[in-house]
Amino acid sequence: MIMSTFTESHDFTGATVHPFTTYAMSGLGTTERDYARSCPGGTIGEGLAVRGEQAGRCATSGDRLAPPDRPDHQMMWLGLGP
């Protein structure tokens, strides 16, 4: 997992990490467990899995990635939306 390379090279002590992944069939799969292992000292928050076909159709809205059918989904996932 490419994100493991990133997370293992940074210190997430005291941080909350929200795992995310694109997928074809497995959803989050072991993503949350993998992040927990590679982010010692961090808190693992709710993960987000985006189907690969949907990720390709996403539109950019400001500084967030938004699927066309749920433009506020990621902000709500982070607790920042309506």
N, C-alpha and C positions, 0 to 999 in steps of 0.2 A: 504494500500500500504506500503510495507516494507520500501521503500525509504523515506517515510514521517517520519518514526521514526528516520532515519539517518539525514535527512535534518533539522528536527525540533530541533535536539540536537547540531547543529553547526551554527556558525555565517557566513552568506554569504554576509554580507554587503560589497558592492563594487566589488563583484565577479560576473563573468558571469557563469551561470549554464546551461549546455546543457542536458535537460532531455533525458532519454533513457528508453526503455521498450521492453520486448518481448511480443508477442501477438498471439492470435489464429485468431481473426476476427476483432478486433476494431482498429487496428493501434495504433496511439498515444492516441486515445480516449480523456480523460480529463487529461492526464499526464502533459501537459504544464500548464494547469490551477492549478492542484494540486501542482506542484513545485512552481509556482508563489505564492501561498498561504503559502507554508511552508518555503519559502526562502525570507522573507521580507528584503528589502534593497539590494537584488541581482538583476541582470539583467538576464532574462530568454532568452537564445539563442535558435537556431533552435534545435528541438528535433530529435531523431532517434528511429524508431520503427523497430524491427527485428522480423520477423515471427518465432515463437517458433521452428518449424521444421528446419528452416535454422540455428538457433542459435546452435542447436545440431550438425550441420555439419561444424561449423566454425573451421578454423585452426588458430593456433597462429603464429603470425609473429612478432618477436621481442617482444615489450611490448604492442602490439595492437591486438585486436580481428578482424579477417578478414574473411568475407564470401568467400568461394572458388571462386565464380563467379566475385567478385569485391574486390580484395585484398587491394585496396587503399581506399575503401569506407569511413571507419571511419576517416581516416586522411584527406580526402577531406571534409567530414562533419565538421571537426574542422577547416578547412581552412589551413591545413598543408600539403596537398598533391599536386600533379601536377595540 
